[in-house]
């Protein structure tokens, strides 16, 4: 898949054992960046968020809940609400029943994979729900 160019439907979140998964946190957006609703986002070494993807291996922090257009702004000129620590149901390239407990990576801001090479860690695969699809426990920032 290619990177997002528009908002998309947010991934389904799940509730397990009556515990609400995750919380929404506002993060400062990196300069020259557009983050779309539904995008997987990463945090860079300076603490600003950007759309997941690229060749760096920084960690994802979650799923953007709204569009944030900081294409003309400086670092932190805009913020984006991001769902962190949640359980989501999403397609994952290469996922099988044997993937349970393994790390899940964001290839770009809408594509998840079991392959680690040059991808951003999002969380852990916890259940297969269909062909190459499953429940992913998004890691809390600094956790995966």
C-alpha positions in Angstrom: 0.0 0.0 0.0 1.0 3.6 -0.4 0.9 6.3 2.3 -2.4 8.0 3.0 -3.4 11.1 1.0 -6.8 11.5 2.8 -8.5 10.6 6.0 -9.6 7.0 6.4 -11.9 5.1 8.7 -10.3 4.6 12.1 -9.2 1.0 12.8 -11.7 -0.9 15.0 -10.8 -0.7 18.6 -11.6 -3.6 21.0 -12.5 -3.8 24.6 -11.1 -6.8 26.5 -12.2 -8.0 30.0 -14.2 -4.8 30.6 -11.0 -2.7 30.4 -11.1 0.2 28.0 -8.1 0.0 25.8 -5.8 3.0 25.5 -6.3 6.7 25.8 -6.1 9.7 23.5 -3.1 12.0 23.9 -2.4 15.2 22.0 1.1 15.1 20.4 3.0 18.0 18.7 3.4 17.4 14.9 6.7 17.5 13.1 7.2 20.5 10.7 6.2 20.0 7.0 4.0 17.0 8.0 0.3 16.1 7.2 -1.1 13.4 9.4 -4.5 12.0 8.3 -7.2 10.6 10.6 -6.6 6.9 10.9 -2.9 7.1 10.2 -0.4 5.2 12.2 2.0 7.7 13.7 5.6 7.5 15.0 7.5 9.8 17.3 11.0 11.0 16.2 14.0 11.4 18.4 13.1 15.1 19.1 9.6 14.1 20.3 7.5 15.3 17.4 5.1 12.9 15.6 5.0 12.1 11.9 3.2 9.6 9.7 4.7 6.1 10.2 6.9 4.7 7.5 10.3 5.5 6.0 13.6 3.8 6.7 14.0 4.8 10.3 13.2 2.3 13.1 11.6 4.7 15.6 8.5 3.4 17.5 4.9 4.2 16.6 2.8 5.8 19.3 -0.6 4.9 17.9 -3.4 5.9 15.6 -4.3 9.6 14.7 -7.9 10.4 15.5 -8.1 13.6 13.4 -6.3 15.2 10.5 -3.5 17.6 11.5 -2.0 19.7 8.7 1.4 21.1 9.7 2.7 21.3 6.2 3.4 25.0 6.5 4.2 25.1 10.2 7.3 24.7 12.4 7.8 21.8 14.7 4.9 21.7 17.2 2.8 24.4 15.5 0.0 21.9 15.3 -1.0 19.0 17.5 -2.9 15.7 16.7 -4.9 13.6 19.0 -3.5 10.0 19.0 -5.0 6.9 20.4 -2.2 5.1 22.3 -2.1 1.7 24.1 -5.3 0.4 22.5 -6.2 -3.0 21.0 -7.1 -2.7 17.3 -8.3 -5.1 14.7 -6.4 -4.6 11.4 -4.9 -6.3 8.4 -1.3 -7.4 9.0 0.9 -8.7 6.1 2.4 -12.0 7.0 0.3 -12.7 10.1 -0.6 -16.2 11.0 -1.7 -18.0 14.1 2.1 -18.5 14.9 2.4 -14.7 15.0 0.8 -14.4 18.4 3.1 -12.6 20.8 5.3 -11.2 18.0 6.0 -7.6 17.3 3.9 -5.8 14.6 5.5 -3.1 12.5 4.1 -0.2 10.5 5.4 -0.2 7.0 3.7 3.1 6.3 0.9 5.1 7.9 -1.8 2.5 6.9 0.1 -0.8 6.3 1.1 -3.2 9.1 3.5 -6.1 8.7 5.2 -8.8 10.7 8.5 -7.9 8.9 10.9 -5.8 11.0 13.3 -4.6 8.4 13.3 -0.7 8.3 9.8 -0.5 9.8 8.4 1.2 12.9 7.3 -1.0 15.9 3.6 -0.5 16.6 2.8 -3.2 19.2 2.2 -7.0 19.6 0.1 -9.5 17.7 -2.4 -11.0 20.1 -5.0 -12.9 18.1 -5.7 -14.0 14.5 -9.2 -12.8 13.4 -9.0 -13.6 9.7 -6.7 -14.2 6.8 -3.6 -12.0 7.5 -5.7 -10.0 10.0 -5.7 -9.8 13.8 -5.8 -8.0 17.1 -2.8 -5.8 17.8 -2.0 -4.4 21.2 -0.5 -1.0 20.5 2.4 -0.4 22.8 2.5 2.6 25.0 5.2 5.1 24.0 8.6 3.7 24.9 7.2 0.3 25.6 7.8 -1.9 22.5 
